[in-house]
């Protein structure tokens, strides 16, 4: 029979601490099970994960105060057992590294995410987070073109940093129950291609998972830009936009904040990476709701007297560079093939909703490489897109910006490559000039020179015979085209 042991006076307090810590560890186990079973957050840390770190932090603090990080249990006469932390756990606890708040989601984009007590001072471009999430300070620019220095030169830098004892968090002036997404509309916005590929599509990728229950905080805001895209922004958020630059001294407190937009590819969504498997089909459906686009597919009207029984060709016109010099001839030739022809010249002041509906009414759209071709996002599925590629070995540029995105939009792609005698460059340079004989030497001088020569100072005049072949090719893709071809053959 073992003799009764007498504990020294301080022991009851140590036993009490051990009991408290044991209880807290039980909570840790329960939270771990809950996290493994129910956590569904696709990005960043879940609320359970944050609570787990807070609990572990509290245990470490209490252990340190008791003077024994190992917190050994009592001896049982046979061996000395560590009930709460063994040697391996002790080392792990001492070297635990928190997950990063900011990550590079692609070559183009950084995204920072925090959950818990997150406080935003938008006018100071500062996001304050709980120190259990991170112990370091992060800096980033919330615009999905981080590799492009001229673009991000027009984007303000934001700081994400933890609260400190020396600098306690400021009091909240506004409290929210929905997450916030912070992004910039600086950079190259104002160019329709960049409006969509740098902002609108990445915003859809980042925020559509919230089904409107998300607050947008927009930096570097331009009133005309917010007005132009207001219908799209309202599809993604139910709340009034917060203009970060004019938010004065407000401290807005959110349960979750995402700073920066996730970028997948030019004018595209990768379903394998997107939350809930969203695709460009879902993006185009959002556009249909926003602008009241009637046509889901490029099909003829059921009314035999409706002009829409004819296939409609939309020619995207340009005013300055890369102008169609024989636009009228192109139109007349297309009408001879049975097309109902429309010519449109969009610019930065064009009502986006009205123009979207015009594009949606088209079965075939043709235009020279440029930002105006971004309107293909409004074409119905099954429509045909003909991109006229200026001369100068610009096929790679046309391919990356508009050809590659077309299949995901369910659009048939055809290209028409301008030859030397169809370009006004033949009036500016001799035939043996490197502009014709060695375009790569012009490319090697950098984007500015390439743009000056081949984009800013070139107009085009497609051969109507060659273009006719392309339009007949487009007709073969359309239900209208099959009927028109049959009728033409019968008449012959």
Buried (B, 14 or more C-beta within 10 A) or exposed (E): EEEEEEEEEEEEEBEEBBEBBEEBBEBBEEBEEBBEEEEEBEBBBBBBBBBBBBBBEBBBEBBEEBEEBBBEEBEEEEEEEEBBBEEEEBEEBEEEEBEEBBBEBBEBBBBBBBBBBBBBBBBEBBBBBBBBBBEEEBEBBBBBBBEBEEBBEBBBEBBBBBBEEEEEBBEBBEEBEBBBBBBBBBBBBBBBBBBBBBBBBBBBBBBBBBEEEBBBBBBBBEEEBBEBBBBBBBBBBEBEBBBBEEBEEBBBBBBBBBBBBBBBBBBBBBBEBBBEEBBBEBBBBBBBEBBEBEBBEBBBEEEEEEEBBBBBBBBBBBEEBBBBBBBEBBBEBBEEBBBBBBBBEBEEEBEBBEBBBBBBBBBBBBBBBBBBBBBBBBBBBBBBBBBBBBBBBBEEBBBEBBBBBBEBBBBBBBBBBBEEEBBBBBEEBEEEEEBBEEBEEBBEEEEEEBEEBBBEEBBBBBBBEEBBEBBBBBBEBBBBBEBBBEEEEEEE
